[in-house]
Amino acid sequence: MRTDVVRMYKDVHTWVGIISGLALFIAFYAGAITMFETQVQRWASPPVALSPAPAIERTQELIDKTLAARPQAERQFQITISPNAEAPARMMWLERAPGASRRDPAPMFGSTLAADGSVEIVQIVGTEVAQIVDVLHQQVGLPLDHEIAMPIMGIICLLYGIALVSGTIVLLPSLVKDLFAVRVGKNLKRMWLDTHNVLGLFSLPFHIVICLTAVVFAFHDQFYDVQNKIAYGGNLAAKWEEGEHHDPAPRGPVIPADELLRSVQAQAPGFRVDSLRYGKDDEHGLTVSAWGEDPAYGHRAPTAGWVEVDPYTGKFTETDYMPGMQPAGFMPTLTSFFSLHFGSFGGPPVRWAYFFMGLAGAMLFYTGNLLWIESRRKKERKAGAVTQSRSTIVMGALTVGVTLGCVAGISLTIAAAKWLPGRVGDVAAWHSWIYYLTFLAAIGWAFARGAARAGWELLAFAGAMTLLIPITSLLAAAGLPGTGWSYRHTILVDLTALAGAAALFWMARIAYRRVESGPRDSVWGEAKARAVPQA
Amino acid sequence: MSTFEYTSRDWFGKASAGLVLGFGLALALSSLFAILAPGSGGGKLQVTMWMASPIWVTILGFCFLFRSGRAAWGWLGLANGIAFGVLAAVQP
């Protein structure tokens, strides 16, 4: 490799990294949390006062009685096979105002059969905390309209792509020498660089996948629009419909829900059905899809694949997104793109792997920023400066404030999920405000205190906020009045948060020691000008 | 004769060529796939859309290997011209 090429790409890597690194940190940290969005959602969902779900054999009775009471539910409702905290009723539906779009919020209702066989209907006030973390992930933390945030996210991902190419080229010449060496010691920059290289190289395939898929998620509308003009002669909409034929007329009696479920299980034994989703409109008539998981295969949606089932025969009508039954051709390839981004294959072990790879990705961007700061310091020192320049002070404070503000904000807003219901009106808005105020306060703190002191203080703060998650559950489990609820089966969420808090406190301790003993011209050292003679 | 040395000085010329003409080339090549490759249906429509991403990112990543911004605009412009020319010729 020519040294001038390496030098050029080193410059490129530095600049794209410093522009996109903090946004990518937020995307990766929040993304790691979304690996367990179902579990977080379950942890955060308030219990619902509703009789237990009827036997699965009585599901059709439940549907018929509910639709008799609430006819508008027939447009779209869901049958949950094993109701749980985040889907607490066997039958659930959204009551949308006529003409409302799918994105508009709508109240959710659930129903069950009471002991006397009458239908029982309650409004379900769920939680949106998992959704809020997911949006942070998708929009790299930007509190903007989806349509505005996504292209910005896309630009960040293009920079990320350039960073991957340039970082690999820069590392190539010294690959053999540097690969297995993480030199922990006096030379901090060397240690951070080694860490950055190891993280980057070993997770390179993961990063390539995440980058290319995220560019698609950001720009798919633009790609389709241009291709519609130059490849399809403006007929893209018609091409989507090709080969589809809808017959809205009923073709005989509808198969009862429990029989439909058995039919699905018979046709796909490895597929664990989580829910049946019913729909009815003028164009398609009655439709049913079965949603669930088969850990042996990849899934198109973040937590599920699905199959269209004929409600009159029980036979599968479309298996395009059915794990293991996708028609040969393009569909399985496409599903692999999605599931490689979502980690929606292989069950819990892969989710944990993705969780840690997401955290490692966040570390990659964090160490990248540290390297920028340390290199600047060395360059400036050579040029004769003894104090830090404004750019390293600003970047140091931003790095500490943004990353730890994100960590603390996510933890606090998750913990708040058990305190907000019943106390405030718009719970979702409160979750957003809690996150962003914590985030901004952390950045403000980092600027006010300087990166060095704020570093360990905010680490300890983030640890404390994360500790609030298991403490909240513990208080509720102890039965303290006004403390929400606690589920035994979500204890893993509490334990994971506890481990996270411990890790943050440990890092705070290390950072505190470094402030005491680090070089005083470092952005990480406390300035002790009087104690150290001028160099 | 002095030998050529790469520097990051002309980054804006190169990167803007990669961004704009890389987008054009990615869309032209994926559209050629749409028209020339066998198969049809929703799966192919989606794969065609997906193809744009790796092509665009690859061009953006390697566009710095052009010797100058002018060279980047020239060569990528030429590639766009050829790709869109073929695309016009094969329009169904």
Chai-1 contact restraints between the chains, C-beta under 6 A:
chainA,res_idxA,chainB,res_idxB,connection_type,confidence,min_distance_angstrom,max_distance_angstrom,comment,restraint_id
A,D4,B,E5,contact,1.0,0.0,6.0,A-B,restraint_1
A,D4,B,Y6,contact,1.0,0.0,6.0,A-B,restraint_2
A,V5,B,Y6,contact,1.0,0.0,6.0,A-B,restraint_3
A,M8,B,Y6,contact,1.0,0.0,6.0,A-B,restraint_4
A,M8,B,T7,contact,1.0,0.0,6.0,A-B,restraint_5
A,M8,B,S8,contact,1.0,0.0,6.0,A-B,restraint_6
A,D11,B,S8,contact,1.0,0.0,6.0,A-B,restraint_7
A,V12,B,S8,contact,1.0,0.0,6.0,A-B,restraint_8
A,V12,B,F64,contact,1.0,0.0,6.0,A-B,restraint_9
A,L158,B,L60,contact,1.0,0.0,6.0,A-B,restraint_10
A,G161,B,V57,contact,1.0,0.0,6.0,A-B,restraint_11
A,G161,B,G61,contact,1.0,0.0,6.0,A-B,restraint_12
A,I162,B,L60,contact,1.0,0.0,6.0,A-B,restraint_13
A,I162,B,G61,contact,1.0,0.0,6.0,A-B,restraint_14
A,V165,B,G61,contact,1.0,0.0,6.0,A-B,restraint_15
A,L212,B,S53,contact,1.0,0.0,6.0,A-B,restraint_16
A,L212,B,P54,contact,1.0,0.0,6.0,A-B,restraint_17
A,V215,B,S53,contact,1.0,0.0,6.0,A-B,restraint_18
A,V216,B,W50,contact,1.0,0.0,6.0,A-B,restraint_19
A,V216,B,S53,contact,1.0,0.0,6.0,A-B,restraint_20
A,H220,B,M49,contact,1.0,0.0,6.0,A-B,restraint_21
A,F223,B,M49,contact,1.0,0.0,6.0,A-B,restraint_22
A,F223,B,A52,contact,1.0,0.0,6.0,A-B,restraint_23
A,Y224,B,M49,contact,1.0,0.0,6.0,A-B,restraint_24
A,V226,B,L27,contact,1.0,0.0,6.0,A-B,restraint_25
A,Q227,B,S31,contact,1.0,0.0,6.0,A-B,restraint_26
A,I230,B,S31,contact,1.0,0.0,6.0,A-B,restraint_27
A,A231,B,S31,contact,1.0,0.0,6.0,A-B,restraint_28
A,A231,B,A34,contact,1.0,0.0,6.0,A-B,restraint_29
A,G329,B,G43,contact,1.0,0.0,6.0,A-B,restraint_30
A,F330,B,G43,contact,1.0,0.0,6.0,A-B,restraint_31
A,F330,B,K44,contact,1.0,0.0,6.0,A-B,restraint_32
A,F330,B,V47,contact,1.0,0.0,6.0,A-B,restraint_33
A,M331,B,G43,contact,1.0,0.0,6.0,A-B,restraint_34
A,L334,B,Q46,contact,1.0,0.0,6.0,A-B,restraint_35
